[in-house]
Amino acid sequence: MGPIAGSDAAGGNRPRFSHVKAGPARALQTLLHALRRGDSLVALSASSRCERQAILSQIERLAGRHVSRAVHLRVSQVGDALAVHLRNSGLMVDSGGEVSLFAPWKPERTLLIVDDAELLDSRNCALLCRVSDRQSGNPAQVLIAGGTALLPRLCNPEFAEIWRQTCVAVSLESAEPRYDRDVSALREEIERTESRLEAQRRILAIFASDADAAPRSGWDS
């Protein structure tokens, strides 16, 4: 897998493609960093479903203050009716064929997590390039996840459209044998993220209270 060039919504070059092989702690850290900086689409592959789902649940919880909501779909459950489930989740797919480029400066983000993504056919996989939130109109950030067959499958020519938008792909290395330091590193990363989020909430609360307490000018009457 080599680097892939691309453009973001502002017309500049997006971060070059990177493929990271990592344990749980670094995998979580890498995906969170990519989503917070505004990557349109990232991928996670892992042989263990329970480890993959554990990381996805932490990402959904810790994605950041700009993520207004998260939608979690599993292809093994929705089957070929992906478009229907997207609509039922308040998302829409651009029928004009335009690729939705995520705008990282927009504060309202919808995070779409699609698990078992190696089961997607090329038609349904292409839908993920054009997903937007119906209420805000903003393109969604997409995280596709699956087993070890996911990344090799995306390298096939029929999946080129979504592969071009993938900024970061993380392959979760086996956690067996499970070392205490791996668990400690994952716990420390979660605690650091929670601390940052709590600090951001306190700052927002201070600004909100200052705004409410500020005297209104005569122009407001």
Contacts in CASP RR format, 6 or more apart in sequence:
PFRMAT RR
TARGET T0000
AUTHOR 0000-0000-0000
METHOD contacts of the structure
MODEL  1
MGPIAGSDAAGGNRPRFSHVKAGPARALQTLLHALRRGDSLVALSASSRC
ERQAILSQIERLAGRHVSRAVHLRVSQVGDALAVHLRNSGLMVDSGGEVS
LFAPWKPERTLLIVDDAELLDSRNCALLCRVSDRQSGNPAQVLIAGGTAL
LPRLCNPEFAEIWRQTCVAVSLESAEPRYDRDVSALREEIERTESRLEAQ
RRILAIFASDADAAPRSGWDS
1 17 0 8 1.000
1 19 0 8 1.000
1 151 0 8 1.000
1 155 0 8 1.000
1 169 0 8 1.000
2 17 0 8 1.000
2 19 0 8 1.000
3 16 0 8 1.000
3 17 0 8 1.000
3 18 0 8 1.000
4 16 0 8 1.000
4 17 0 8 1.000
4 163 0 8 1.000
4 164 0 8 1.000
4 166 0 8 1.000
5 13 0 8 1.000
5 14 0 8 1.000
5 16 0 8 1.000
6 13 0 8 1.000
6 14 0 8 1.000
6 164 0 8 1.000
7 13 0 8 1.000
7 14 0 8 1.000
7 101 0 8 1.000
8 14 0 8 1.000
8 40 0 8 1.000
8 101 0 8 1.000
8 102 0 8 1.000
8 103 0 8 1.000
8 104 0 8 1.000
9 101 0 8 1.000
9 102 0 8 1.000
9 103 0 8 1.000
9 104 0 8 1.000
9 139 0 8 1.000
10 103 0 8 1.000
14 39 0 8 1.000
14 40 0 8 1.000
14 167 0 8 1.000
15 34 0 8 1.000
15 37 0 8 1.000
15 39 0 8 1.000
15 167 0 8 1.000
15 168 0 8 1.000
17 166 0 8 1.000
17 167 0 8 1.000
17 168 0 8 1.000
17 169 0 8 1.000
18 167 0 8 1.000
18 168 0 8 1.000
18 169 0 8 1.000
19 151 0 8 1.000
19 168 0 8 1.000
19 169 0 8 1.000
19 170 0 8 1.000
19 171 0 8 1.000
20 26 0 8 1.000
20 27 0 8 1.000
20 30 0 8 1.000
20 168 0 8 1.000
20 169 0 8 1.000
20 170 0 8 1.000
20 171 0 8 1.000
21 170 0 8 1.000
21 171 0 8 1.000
21 173 0 8 1.000
22 30 0 8 1.000
22 170 0 8 1.000
22 171 0 8 1.000
22 172 0 8 1.000
22 173 0 8 1.000
23 172 0 8 1.000
23 173 0 8 1.000
23 175 0 8 1.000
23 182 0 8 1.000
24 51 0 8 1.000
24 54 0 8 1.000
24 55 0 8 1.000
24 172 0 8 1.000
24 175 0 8 1.000
24 182 0 8 1.000
24 186 0 8 1.000
25 182 0 8 1.000
25 185 0 8 1.000
25 186 0 8 1.000
25 188 0 8 1.000
25 189 0 8 1.000
26 185 0 8 1.000
27 44 0 8 1.000
27 55 0 8 1.000
27 170 0 8 1.000
27 172 0 8 1.000
28 55 0 8 1.000
28 58 0 8 1.000
28 59 0 8 1.000
28 186 0 8 1.000
28 189 0 8 1.000
28 190 0 8 1.000
29 189 0 8 1.000
30 168 0 8 1.000
30 170 0 8 1.000
31 42 0 8 1.000
31 44 0 8 1.000
31 55 0 8 1.000
31 59 0 8 1.000
31 143 0 8 1.000
31 168 0 8 1.000
31 170 0 8 1.000
32 59 0 8 1.000
32 62 0 8 1.000
32 63 0 8 1.000
32 64 0 8 1.000
32 193 0 8 1.000
34 42 0 8 1.000
34 167 0 8 1.000
34 168 0 8 1.000
35 42 0 8 1.000
35 59 0 8 1.000
35 63 0 8 1.000
35 64 0 8 1.000
35 67 0 8 1.000
35 111 0 8 1.000
35 141 0 8 1.000
35 143 0 8 1.000
36 63 0 8 1.000
36 64 0 8 1.000
36 66 0 8 1.000
37 104 0 8 1.000
38 102 0 8 1.000
38 104 0 8 1.000
38 141 0 8 1.000
39 102 0 8 1.000
39 141 0 8 1.000
39 167 0 8 1.000
39 168 0 8 1.000
40 100 0 8 1.000
40 101 0 8 1.000
40 102 0 8 1.000
40 139 0 8 1.000
40 141 0 8 1.000
40 142 0 8 1.000
40 165 0 8 1.000
40 167 0 8 1.000
41 128 0 8 1.000
41 129 0 8 1.000
41 141 0 8 1.000
41 142 0 8 1.000
41 143 0 8 1.000
41 144 0 8 1.000
41 162 0 8 1.000
41 165 0 8 1.000
41 166 0 8 1.000
41 167 0 8 1.000
42 142 0 8 1.000
42 143 0 8 1.000
42 144 0 8 1.000
42 166 0 8 1.000
42 167 0 8 1.000
42 168 0 8 1.000
42 169 0 8 1.000
42 170 0 8 1.000
43 117 0 8 1.000
43 143 0 8 1.000
43 144 0 8 1.000
43 145 0 8 1.000
43 150 0 8 1.000
43 151 0 8 1.000
43 154 0 8 1.000
43 166 0 8 1.000
43 168 0 8 1.000
43 169 0 8 1.000
43 170 0 8 1.000
44 52 0 8 1.000
44 55 0 8 1.000
44 56 0 8 1.000
44 143 0 8 1.000
44 144 0 8 1.000
44 145 0 8 1.000
44 146 0 8 1.000
44 169 0 8 1.000
44 170 0 8 1.000
44 172 0 8 1.000
45 145 0 8 1.000
45 146 0 8 1.000
45 147 0 8 1.000
45 148 0 8 1.000
45 149 0 8 1.000
45 150 0 8 1.000
45 151 0 8 1.000
45 169 0 8 1.000
45 170 0 8 1.000
45 171 0 8 1.000
45 172 0 8 1.000
46 52 0 8 1.000
46 55 0 8 1.000
46 145 0 8 1.000
46 146 0 8 1.000
46 147 0 8 1.000
46 148 0 8 1.000
46 171 0 8 1.000
46 172 0 8 1.000
47 147 0 8 1.000
47 148 0 8 1.000
47 172 0 8 1.000
47 174 0 8 1.000
48 172 0 8 1.000
48 174 0 8 1.000
48 175 0 8 1.000
49 147 0 8 1.000
51 172 0 8 1.000
51 175 0 8 1.000
52 115 0 8 1.000
52 145 0 8 1.000
52 146 0 8 1.000
52 147 0 8 1.000
52 172 0 8 1.000
53 115 0 8 1.000
55 172 0 8 1.000
56 72 0 8 1.000
56 113 0 8 1.000
56 115 0 8 1.000
56 143 0 8 1.000
56 145 0 8 1.000
58 190 0 8 1.000
59 111 0 8 1.000
59 113 0 8 1.000
59 143 0 8 1.000
60 70 0 8 1.000
60 72 0 8 1.000
60 111 0 8 1.000
60 113 0 8 1.000
62 190 0 8 1.000
62 193 0 8 1.000
62 194 0 8 1.000
62 197 0 8 1.000
63 70 0 8 1.000
63 109 0 8 1.000
63 111 0 8 1.000
64 197 0 8 1.000
65 197 0 8 1.000
65 200 0 8 1.000
65 201 0 8 1.000
65 204 0 8 1.000
66 107 0 8 1.000
66 108 0 8 1.000
66 109 0 8 1.000
67 109 0 8 1.000
67 110 0 8 1.000
67 111 0 8 1.000
67 141 0 8 1.000
68 108 0 8 1.000
68 109 0 8 1.000
68 110 0 8 1.000
68 136 0 8 1.000
69 110 0 8 1.000
69 111 0 8 1.000
70 110 0 8 1.000
70 111 0 8 1.000
70 112 0 8 1.000
70 113 0 8 1.000
71 86 0 8 1.000
71 89 0 8 1.000
71 90 0 8 1.000
71 91 0 8 1.000
71 110 0 8 1.000
71 111 0 8 1.000
71 112 0 8 1.000
71 113 0 8 1.000
71 140 0 8 1.000
72 113 0 8 1.000
72 115 0 8 1.000
73 82 0 8 1.000
73 85 0 8 1.000
73 86 0 8 1.000
73 89 0 8 1.000
73 112 0 8 1.000
73 113 0 8 1.000
73 114 0 8 1.000
73 115 0 8 1.000
74 114 0 8 1.000
74 115 0 8 1.000
74 116 0 8 1.000
75 82 0 8 1.000
75 114 0 8 1.000
75 115 0 8 1.000
75 116 0 8 1.000
75 117 0 8 1.000
75 119 0 8 1.000
75 120 0 8 1.000
75 124 0 8 1.000
76 115 0 8 1.000
76 116 0 8 1.000
76 119 0 8 1.000
78 84 0 8 1.000
78 85 0 8 1.000
79 119 0 8 1.000
80 121 0 8 1.000
80 124 0 8 1.000
82 120 0 8 1.000
82 124 0 8 1.000
82 127 0 8 1.000
83 93 0 8 1.000
83 124 0 8 1.000
83 127 0 8 1.000
86 92 0 8 1.000
86 93 0 8 1.000
86 112 0 8 1.000
86 127 0 8 1.000
86 131 0 8 1.000
90 133 0 8 1.000
90 134 0 8 1.000
90 135 0 8 1.000
91 110 0 8 1.000
91 112 0 8 1.000
91 131 0 8 1.000
91 132 0 8 1.000
91 133 0 8 1.000
91 134 0 8 1.000
91 140 0 8 1.000
92 131 0 8 1.000
92 132 0 8 1.000
92 133 0 8 1.000
92 134 0 8 1.000
93 127 0 8 1.000
93 130 0 8 1.000
93 131 0 8 1.000
93 132 0 8 1.000
94 100 0 8 1.000
94 130 0 8 1.000
94 132 0 8 1.000
96 130 0 8 1.000
97 130 0 8 1.000
98 130 0 8 1.000
99 129 0 8 1.000
99 130 0 8 1.000
99 161 0 8 1.000
99 165 0 8 1.000
100 129 0 8 1.000
100 130 0 8 1.000
100 131 0 8 1.000
100 132 0 8 1.000
100 139 0 8 1.000
100 140 0 8 1.000
101 139 0 8 1.000
102 138 0 8 1.000
102 139 0 8 1.000
102 140 0 8 1.000
102 141 0 8 1.000
103 138 0 8 1.000
103 139 0 8 1.000
106 136 0 8 1.000
106 138 0 8 1.000
108 133 0 8 1.000
108 136 0 8 1.000
108 138 0 8 1.000
109 138 0 8 1.000
109 140 0 8 1.000
109 141 0 8 1.000
110 133 0 8 1.000
110 136 0 8 1.000
110 138 0 8 1.000
110 140 0 8 1.000
110 141 0 8 1.000
111 140 0 8 1.000
111 141 0 8 1.000
111 142 0 8 1.000
111 143 0 8 1.000
112 128 0 8 1.000
112 131 0 8 1.000
112 140 0 8 1.000
112 141 0 8 1.000
112 142 0 8 1.000
112 143 0 8 1.000
113 143 0 8 1.000
113 145 0 8 1.000
114 120 0 8 1.000
114 128 0 8 1.000
114 142 0 8 1.000
114 143 0 8 1.000
114 144 0 8 1.000
114 145 0 8 1.000
115 145 0 8 1.000
115 146 0 8 1.000
116 145 0 8 1.000
116 146 0 8 1.000
116 147 0 8 1.000
117 125 0 8 1.000
117 144 0 8 1.000
117 145 0 8 1.000
117 146 0 8 1.000
117 150 0 8 1.000
118 146 0 8 1.000
118 147 0 8 1.000
118 149 0 8 1.000
118 150 0 8 1.000
118 153 0 8 1.000
122 158 0 8 1.000
122 159 0 8 1.000
125 154 0 8 1.000
125 159 0 8 1.000
125 161 0 8 1.000
125 162 0 8 1.000
126 161 0 8 1.000
126 162 0 8 1.000
128 142 0 8 1.000
128 144 0 8 1.000
128 162 0 8 1.000
129 161 0 8 1.000
129 162 0 8 1.000
129 165 0 8 1.000
131 139 0 8 1.000
131 140 0 8 1.000
131 142 0 8 1.000
132 138 0 8 1.000
132 139 0 8 1.000
132 140 0 8 1.000
133 139 0 8 1.000
133 140 0 8 1.000
144 150 0 8 1.000
144 162 0 8 1.000
148 171 0 8 1.000
151 169 0 8 1.000
151 171 0 8 1.000
153 159 0 8 1.000
154 162 0 8 1.000
154 163 0 8 1.000
154 166 0 8 1.000
155 163 0 8 1.000
175 182 0 8 1.000
END
